[in-house]
Amino acid sequence: MMHVPAGLFWMGCREGVDTDELTGPCPASELPYREVNVSAFWIDKTEVTKGAYRKCMDAGVCAPPPRWDAEWYQGEKDNGVFVPGLDEMPAASVTWIQAKTYCEWVGKRLPTEAEWEKAARGIDGRKYPWGMSEPTCEHANFQPTDYVTMTPGPECPYRETYQTLTPVGMFCAKGASVYGLCDMAGNVAEWAADGYDDNGYGDLPPKDPFREPIGTSLARRNAGWGGFSLSPIGYSLRTSRRKGGGEDDAAETLDSGFRCVSA
């Protein structure tokens, strides 16, 4: 686990920095851009792996994710099959309930959105975990995009071996956050402890903000291996990126994973 110190950081989407003329304005769900104060915490350096999650299943505590042992695509595009992924890959298609159960089983918990974003962004307002430079195939597992036509660009070389998920930590050399965390962009989107609200953060306190998970819409951060660097809803790899998901959705895709935190 990596330590993230207590203190202030800027959370949310910043107009003209996290967006541009192609992506349009910041979505309401990522506003306001404001300074918040987060207590110190420890967070997993990488996403929880399939091998680690298997131990919880073997103990009879965790349920198999919806696409367990069908994580890795093999064969020609549109003419292949899904086969069991490597234990070094992230536990994928995990539901929010399953992620929460695992973290509690190992004596930890899911991160709040504020904790997750600070761990990914640091205190300098960076657009991506690694800084301000635009994503390349050396930064993350994602789908490069033509910034003019907004269509998929050339595949990254690693897709010749890994057509979907990649082993955790594979992009640490160029893609790590300021706190040394790997895969905070791409590979799998990551569950947070919070409930999700399309209206953003404006009603939450500036100190350790957290939205109680009341109802069935929960928050997850960033985008997975299928996320475009640029999409019709903006830069999907930016640190402010968030979206909602179901509590225990049997239709979860390989884009969903998680990591845990502790005080």
SVG drawing of the C-alpha trace seen along z (x, -y; Angstrom):
<svg xmlns="http://www.w3.org/2000/svg" viewBox="-33 -27 43 49">
<polyline fill="none" stroke="black" stroke-width="0.4" points="0.0,0.0 1.1,-3.6 0.6,-6.5 -1.3,-9.6 -0.8,-12.4 -3.5,-14.6 -4.2,-17.9 -5.9,-20.0 -6.2,-19.2 -8.3,-20.4 -11.2,-18.0 -13.4,-18.0 -13.3,-19.1 -11.5,-22.3 -12.7,-24.2 -10.1,-24.7 -7.7,-22.2 -9.6,-19.0 -11.7,-19.9 -11.1,-21.7 -13.0,-22.8 -13.5,-19.2 -14.8,-17.8 -17.0,-20.8 -17.7,-22.0 -17.2,-20.0 -20.1,-17.7 -22.3,-18.7 -21.4,-15.4 -17.8,-16.5 -18.5,-20.0 -17.8,-22.1 -14.0,-22.2 -13.0,-23.1 -10.4,-22.6 -11.2,-19.9 -9.4,-18.5 -8.8,-14.8 -7.4,-12.9 -4.3,-10.7 -4.9,-7.2 -3.1,-4.2 -4.2,-2.8 -3.4,0.3 -0.6,-0.4 -2.4,1.6 -5.9,2.8 -6.9,5.9 -5.7,8.9 -7.7,11.9 -5.3,14.1 -6.0,12.1 -9.7,12.1 -9.6,15.9 -8.4,16.4 -11.6,14.7 -13.7,16.9 -11.8,20.0 -12.6,18.9 -16.3,18.9 -16.6,15.1 -16.6,13.6 -18.9,14.5 -17.5,15.0 -17.7,11.8 -20.2,12.1 -17.5,12.7 -15.1,14.7 -12.8,16.9 -13.9,15.1 -11.7,12.0 -9.2,12.5 -10.2,12.2 -8.4,14.5 -8.7,14.8 -9.4,12.5 -11.4,9.4 -15.1,10.2 -14.3,13.9 -12.7,14.9 -13.6,16.3 -13.2,15.2 -10.9,17.4 -9.7,17.3 -7.4,14.4 -4.0,14.4 -4.0,14.1 -1.8,11.0 -4.7,9.2 -7.2,7.1 -10.2,8.8 -12.7,7.6 -16.5,7.4 -16.6,7.1 -19.8,5.6 -19.8,2.9 -21.1,5.3 -18.4,7.8 -15.6,5.1 -16.9,3.9 -17.0,7.5 -13.5,8.2 -12.0,5.0 -13.8,5.8 -12.5,9.4 -8.9,8.1 -9.5,5.6 -9.8,2.6 -12.6,0.6 -13.3,-0.9 -11.9,-4.5 -14.1,-7.5 -14.3,-9.4 -12.2,-12.2 -9.5,-9.7 -9.4,-8.1 -9.1,-11.3 -6.4,-12.7 -4.4,-9.5 -4.7,-9.8 -4.3,-13.5 -2.0,-14.7 -2.1,-18.4 -1.1,-20.1 -4.4,-19.7 -2.9,-17.4 -5.2,-16.2 -4.0,-12.6 -2.3,-10.5 1.1,-11.0 0.7,-14.7 -0.5,-16.9 0.8,-15.1 -1.7,-13.4 -2.0,-9.6 0.1,-7.3 0.5,-3.5 3.2,-3.8 0.8,-5.4 -2.2,-3.1 -4.3,-0.3 -6.9,-2.1 -8.1,-2.6 -6.3,-5.5 -8.6,-7.8 -8.4,-10.0 -8.9,-13.5 -10.5,-14.9 -12.9,-12.2 -13.3,-10.8 -13.0,-7.3 -10.6,-4.6 -7.0,-5.0 -4.3,-2.4 -4.1,0.3 -1.3,0.1 1.4,2.8 0.6,4.5 -2.8,5.5 -1.1,8.1 -0.6,10.0 -3.3,8.6 -6.5,7.9 -8.5,6.7 -7.0,6.6 -3.3,6.2 -1.4,7.4 -1.5,4.8 1.4,2.4 2.4,2.9 2.4,-0.9 4.0,-2.1 7.2,-3.3 5.4,-6.1 1.8,-6.1 2.2,-6.1 0.6,-8.9 2.6,-11.3 2.1,-8.9 3.4,-5.9 0.0,-4.3 -0.3,-2.3 -3.3,-1.9 -5.2,-4.9 -6.2,-5.3 -7.3,-2.5 -7.3,1.2 -10.5,1.2 -12.7,-1.6 -12.6,-1.5 -15.4,-1.4 -15.6,-4.0 -17.5,-3.8 -19.8,-6.7 -23.3,-6.9 -23.4,-8.5 -25.2,-11.8 -25.3,-13.3 -25.5,-16.7 -21.9,-16.6 -20.3,-17.5 -21.8,-20.9 -23.8,-19.6 -20.9,-17.8 -18.7,-19.2 -15.1,-20.4 -13.6,-18.1 -13.5,-14.4 -16.5,-14.6 -18.5,-11.4 -22.0,-10.6 -23.8,-7.9 -24.6,-5.0 -28.3,-5.2 -30.1,-3.5 -28.6,-1.5 -26.4,-4.0 -22.8,-3.8 -19.7,-5.8 -16.8,-4.5 -13.8,-6.4 -12.0,-6.8 -12.3,-4.3 -11.2,-0.8 -9.3,0.9 -12.1,0.1 -12.1,-3.6 -11.2,-6.1 -8.6,-8.8 -11.2,-11.1 -14.9,-10.3 -18.2,-12.2 -18.4,-12.7 -14.8,-14.0 -11.5,-12.6 -12.3,-9.3 -8.8,-8.9 -8.8,-12.3 -8.5,-12.1 -11.9,-13.9 -13.8,-11.3 -16.6,-9.5 -19.8,-7.6 -22.4,-5.6 -23.1,-1.9 -25.5,0.6 -24.9,2.1 -24.9,5.7 -25.3,5.8 -25.0,9.2 -24.3,7.5 -21.0,5.9 -18.4,5.8 -14.6,6.4 -14.2,2.6 -15.1,2.7 -12.5,3.4 -11.3,1.8 -8.6,1.2 -8.9,0.9 -7.8,-1.7 -7.1,-1.7 -6.5,-4.6"/>
</svg>
